[in-house]
Amino acid sequence: MLFLCYSRCTTCQKAKKWLLENGISFEERHIKEENPTKEELKLWHEKSGLPIKKFFNTSGVLYKEYKVKDKLPNMTEDEQFELLATDGLLVKRPMLICDDMVLVGFKEAEWSEKLK
């Protein structure tokens, strides 16, 4: 499992603590230092079954600064993936990538249900 996180994000810290407490092994990747590529994002999006909008960190500073909310309706899916790939802080976190699923954002009940 690949765990994408940002060390200063409290939700990421909670998710990591939860993974460790539940004995779930994972490889950690810092989302800002090693930004997901467009290809990775496309693959994860496909695997997740979620709308692409769920991959954007809508509460982040960059999302607001770049006025992404206003731009998204006029962007193609490909352009959205390109934008996400420009900076890890635009991407919703934490993200847990497994062989058969992708969990975006940390909701303890959902992670418990899907990982146990």
C-alpha positions in Angstrom: 0.0 0.0 0.0 1.1 3.5 -0.8 0.2 6.2 1.7 0.4 9.7 0.2 0.5 12.4 2.9 1.7 15.8 3.9 3.5 15.9 7.2 2.0 19.2 8.4 -1.5 18.0 7.7 -3.4 16.9 10.9 -5.7 14.6 9.0 -2.7 12.9 7.5 -1.2 12.5 10.9 -4.4 11.0 12.2 -4.5 8.6 9.3 -0.9 7.5 9.7 -1.5 6.9 13.5 -4.6 4.9 12.6 -2.7 2.7 10.1 0.1 2.1 12.6 -2.3 1.3 15.5 -4.1 -1.2 13.2 -0.9 -2.9 12.1 -1.4 -2.0 8.5 1.9 -1.8 6.6 2.4 0.9 4.0 5.0 2.8 2.1 4.9 6.5 2.9 5.3 9.2 0.2 5.4 12.9 0.9 2.9 14.4 -1.5 4.7 17.8 -1.8 8.2 16.4 -2.3 7.2 13.7 -4.7 4.1 15.0 -6.5 1.8 12.5 -8.1 2.3 12.4 -11.9 -0.6 12.9 -14.3 -0.4 9.1 -15.2 -0.6 8.1 -11.5 -3.5 10.4 -10.9 -5.4 9.0 -13.9 -4.8 5.4 -12.8 -5.8 6.2 -9.2 -8.9 8.1 -10.3 -10.0 5.1 -12.4 -9.4 2.7 -9.6 -11.3 4.8 -7.0 -14.5 5.2 -9.0 -14.8 8.7 -7.6 -15.4 11.9 -9.6 -12.2 13.8 -10.4 -13.3 16.7 -8.2 -12.7 14.5 -5.1 -9.0 14.5 -5.9 -8.7 18.3 -5.4 -7.8 19.6 -2.0 -10.7 22.1 -2.0 -9.8 23.5 1.4 -6.2 24.2 0.4 -4.5 27.6 0.0 -3.5 26.9 -3.6 -7.0 25.8 -4.6 -8.3 29.1 -3.4 -5.3 31.2 -4.7 -5.6 29.7 -8.2 -9.4 30.0 -8.1 -9.6 26.4 -9.2 -13.3 26.2 -8.3 -14.1 28.7 -11.0 -11.8 27.1 -13.6 -12.9 23.4 -13.2 -16.2 23.6 -15.1 -14.4 24.8 -18.2 -11.5 22.4 -18.0 -11.3 19.0 -19.7 -10.6 16.0 -17.5 -7.1 15.9 -19.0 -6.4 19.5 -18.1 -7.6 18.8 -14.6 -5.1 15.9 -14.2 -2.4 18.2 -15.6 -3.3 20.8 -13.0 -3.3 18.3 -10.2 0.1 17.1 -11.3 1.7 20.5 -11.0 1.7 20.7 -7.2 1.0 18.0 -4.5 -0.7 20.5 -2.3 -3.6 20.7 -4.9 -4.2 17.0 -4.3 -6.6 15.8 -1.6 -4.8 14.0 1.1 -4.2 11.6 2.7 -4.6 9.1 0.0 -4.1 5.3 0.3 -3.5 3.4 -2.8 -4.0 -0.4 -2.7 -4.0 -3.0 -5.4 -7.8 -2.9 -5.9 -8.9 0.4 -4.4 -7.9 4.0 -3.7 -9.1 5.8 -0.5 -9.1 9.6 -0.8 -9.2 11.7 2.4 -9.4 10.0 5.9 -12.7 8.9 7.2 -11.9 6.3 10.0 -15.2 4.4 9.5 -14.6 4.0 5.8 -11.0 3.0 6.2 -12.0 0.5 8.9 -14.6 -1.1 6.7 -12.4 -1.3 3.6 -9.2 -2.4 5.2 -10.2 -5.0 7.8 
